[in-house]
Amino acid sequence: MKDLWNNDNVQFARLISEAEAIGLFTRKAYEELGREMDLKPDNISKLIDRAQAVFEDSKKRLTHYCKRCGSPIKKNGHCKDLTCPYSDRKQNATFTEG
């Protein structure tokens, strides 16, 4: 949880989900991906749906962890890690110490 950028499960699912959100997966893209992956376009669609589900699940799970240090968040919204700047206050929108 500490380094989300290096978490392939989150980032690969995010990439696919965001590509779908901006319309990158056109009918032609589905067909070409299907040929390259030896899959029917319907199966490409199912893979995209799975990636979106993984990304949405990741976002839900990550809301329970400190964005600064990756430690669990207590019910009061403070980080459980006493060395973290957010151990005595909730994180702000930018997750910075200011």
MODELLER restraints for C-alpha pairs under 7 A, 6 or more apart:
rsr = mdl.restraints
at = mdl.atoms
rsr.add(forms.Gaussian(group=physical.xy_distance, feature=features.Distance(at['CA:1:A'], at['CA:70:A']), mean=5.01, stdev=0.5))
rsr.add(forms.Gaussian(group=physical.xy_distance, feature=features.Distance(at['CA:2:A'], at['CA:69:A']), mean=5.70, stdev=0.5))
rsr.add(forms.Gaussian(group=physical.xy_distance, feature=features.Distance(at['CA:2:A'], at['CA:70:A']), mean=4.29, stdev=0.5))
rsr.add(forms.Gaussian(group=physical.xy_distance, feature=features.Distance(at['CA:5:A'], at['CA:11:A']), mean=6.69, stdev=0.5))
rsr.add(forms.Gaussian(group=physical.xy_distance, feature=features.Distance(at['CA:10:A'], at['CA:55:A']), mean=6.02, stdev=0.5))
rsr.add(forms.Gaussian(group=physical.xy_distance, feature=features.Distance(at['CA:10:A'], at['CA:58:A']), mean=6.36, stdev=0.5))
rsr.add(forms.Gaussian(group=physical.xy_distance, feature=features.Distance(at['CA:13:A'], at['CA:51:A']), mean=4.61, stdev=0.5))
rsr.add(forms.Gaussian(group=physical.xy_distance, feature=features.Distance(at['CA:13:A'], at['CA:52:A']), mean=6.29, stdev=0.5))
rsr.add(forms.Gaussian(group=physical.xy_distance, feature=features.Distance(at['CA:13:A'], at['CA:54:A']), mean=6.17, stdev=0.5))
rsr.add(forms.Gaussian(group=physical.xy_distance, feature=features.Distance(at['CA:13:A'], at['CA:55:A']), mean=5.23, stdev=0.5))
rsr.add(forms.Gaussian(group=physical.xy_distance, feature=features.Distance(at['CA:14:A'], at['CA:55:A']), mean=5.52, stdev=0.5))
rsr.add(forms.Gaussian(group=physical.xy_distance, feature=features.Distance(at['CA:16:A'], at['CA:48:A']), mean=6.54, stdev=0.5))
rsr.add(forms.Gaussian(group=physical.xy_distance, feature=features.Distance(at['CA:16:A'], at['CA:51:A']), mean=6.37, stdev=0.5))
rsr.add(forms.Gaussian(group=physical.xy_distance, feature=features.Distance(at['CA:17:A'], at['CA:48:A']), mean=6.93, stdev=0.5))
rsr.add(forms.Gaussian(group=physical.xy_distance, feature=features.Distance(at['CA:17:A'], at['CA:51:A']), mean=6.28, stdev=0.5))
rsr.add(forms.Gaussian(group=physical.xy_distance, feature=features.Distance(at['CA:17:A'], at['CA:52:A']), mean=4.94, stdev=0.5))
rsr.add(forms.Gaussian(group=physical.xy_distance, feature=features.Distance(at['CA:19:A'], at['CA:25:A']), mean=6.98, stdev=0.5))
rsr.add(forms.Gaussian(group=physical.xy_distance, feature=features.Distance(at['CA:30:A'], at['CA:41:A']), mean=5.23, stdev=0.5))
rsr.add(forms.Gaussian(group=physical.xy_distance, feature=features.Distance(at['CA:30:A'], at['CA:44:A']), mean=6.40, stdev=0.5))
rsr.add(forms.Gaussian(group=physical.xy_distance, feature=features.Distance(at['CA:31:A'], at['CA:41:A']), mean=5.72, stdev=0.5))
rsr.add(forms.Gaussian(group=physical.xy_distance, feature=features.Distance(at['CA:34:A'], at['CA:40:A']), mean=5.28, stdev=0.5))
rsr.add(forms.Gaussian(group=physical.xy_distance, feature=features.Distance(at['CA:34:A'], at['CA:41:A']), mean=5.43, stdev=0.5))
rsr.add(forms.Gaussian(group=physical.xy_distance, feature=features.Distance(at['CA:34:A'], at['CA:44:A']), mean=6.53, stdev=0.5))
rsr.add(forms.Gaussian(group=physical.xy_distance, feature=features.Distance(at['CA:64:A'], at['CA:72:A']), mean=6.00, stdev=0.5))
rsr.add(forms.Gaussian(group=physical.xy_distance, feature=features.Distance(at['CA:64:A'], at['CA:73:A']), mean=5.41, stdev=0.5))
rsr.add(forms.Gaussian(group=physical.xy_distance, feature=features.Distance(at['CA:65:A'], at['CA:71:A']), mean=5.43, stdev=0.5))
rsr.add(forms.Gaussian(group=physical.xy_distance, feature=features.Distance(at['CA:65:A'], at['CA:72:A']), mean=4.40, stdev=0.5))
rsr.add(forms.Gaussian(group=physical.xy_distance, feature=features.Distance(at['CA:65:A'], at['CA:73:A']), mean=5.17, stdev=0.5))
rsr.add(forms.Gaussian(group=physical.xy_distance, feature=features.Distance(at['CA:66:A'], at['CA:72:A']), mean=6.05, stdev=0.5))
rsr.add(forms.Gaussian(group=physical.xy_distance, feature=features.Distance(at['CA:66:A'], at['CA:73:A']), mean=5.89, stdev=0.5))
rsr.add(forms.Gaussian(group=physical.xy_distance, feature=features.Distance(at['CA:66:A'], at['CA:79:A']), mean=5.93, stdev=0.5))
rsr.add(forms.Gaussian(group=physical.xy_distance, feature=features.Distance(at['CA:67:A'], at['CA:95:A']), mean=6.33, stdev=0.5))
rsr.add(forms.Gaussian(group=physical.xy_distance, feature=features.Distance(at['CA:68:A'], at['CA:95:A']), mean=6.37, stdev=0.5))
rsr.add(forms.Gaussian(group=physical.xy_distance, feature=features.Distance(at['CA:69:A'], at['CA:84:A']), mean=6.79, stdev=0.5))
rsr.add(forms.Gaussian(group=physical.xy_distance, feature=features.Distance(at['CA:71:A'], at['CA:79:A']), mean=6.48, stdev=0.5))
rsr.add(forms.Gaussian(group=physical.xy_distance, feature=features.Distance(at['CA:71:A'], at['CA:80:A']), mean=6.36, stdev=0.5))
rsr.add(forms.Gaussian(group=physical.xy_distance, feature=features.Distance(at['CA:71:A'], at['CA:81:A']), mean=6.21, stdev=0.5))
rsr.add(forms.Gaussian(group=physical.xy_distance, feature=features.Distance(at['CA:72:A'], at['CA:79:A']), mean=6.23, stdev=0.5))
rsr.add(forms.Gaussian(group=physical.xy_distance, feature=features.Distance(at['CA:72:A'], at['CA:80:A']), mean=5.90, stdev=0.5))
rsr.add(forms.Gaussian(group=physical.xy_distance, feature=features.Distance(at['CA:73:A'], at['CA:79:A']), mean=4.59, stdev=0.5))
rsr.add(forms.Gaussian(group=physical.xy_distance, feature=features.Distance(at['CA:73:A'], at['CA:80:A']), mean=5.81, stdev=0.5))
rsr.add(forms.Gaussian(group=physical.xy_distance, feature=features.Distance(at['CA:74:A'], at['CA:80:A']), mean=6.07, stdev=0.5))
rsr.add(forms.Gaussian(group=physical.xy_distance, feature=features.Distance(at['CA:77:A'], at['CA:90:A']), mean=5.24, stdev=0.5))
rsr.add(forms.Gaussian(group=physical.xy_distance, feature=features.Distance(at['CA:78:A'], at['CA:86:A']), mean=5.74, stdev=0.5))
rsr.add(forms.Gaussian(group=physical.xy_distance, feature=features.Distance(at['CA:78:A'], at['CA:87:A']), mean=5.02, stdev=0.5))
rsr.add(forms.Gaussian(group=physical.xy_distance, feature=features.Distance(at['CA:78:A'], at['CA:88:A']), mean=5.92, stdev=0.5))
rsr.add(forms.Gaussian(group=physical.xy_distance, feature=features.Distance(at['CA:78:A'], at['CA:89:A']), mean=5.38, stdev=0.5))
rsr.add(forms.Gaussian(group=physical.xy_distance, feature=features.Distance(at['CA:78:A'], at['CA:90:A']), mean=5.11, stdev=0.5))
rsr.add(forms.Gaussian(group=physical.xy_distance, feature=features.Distance(at['CA:79:A'], at['CA:86:A']), mean=5.32, stdev=0.5))
rsr.add(forms.Gaussian(group=physical.xy_distance, feature=features.Distance(at['CA:79:A'], at['CA:87:A']), mean=4.39, stdev=0.5))
rsr.add(forms.Gaussian(group=physical.xy_distance, feature=features.Distance(at['CA:80:A'], at['CA:87:A']), mean=5.94, stdev=0.5))
rsr.add(forms.Gaussian(group=physical.xy_distance, feature=features.Distance(at['CA:81:A'], at['CA:87:A']), mean=6.04, stdev=0.5))
rsr.add(forms.Gaussian(group=physical.xy_distance, feature=features.Distance(at['CA:85:A'], at['CA:97:A']), mean=6.27, stdev=0.5))
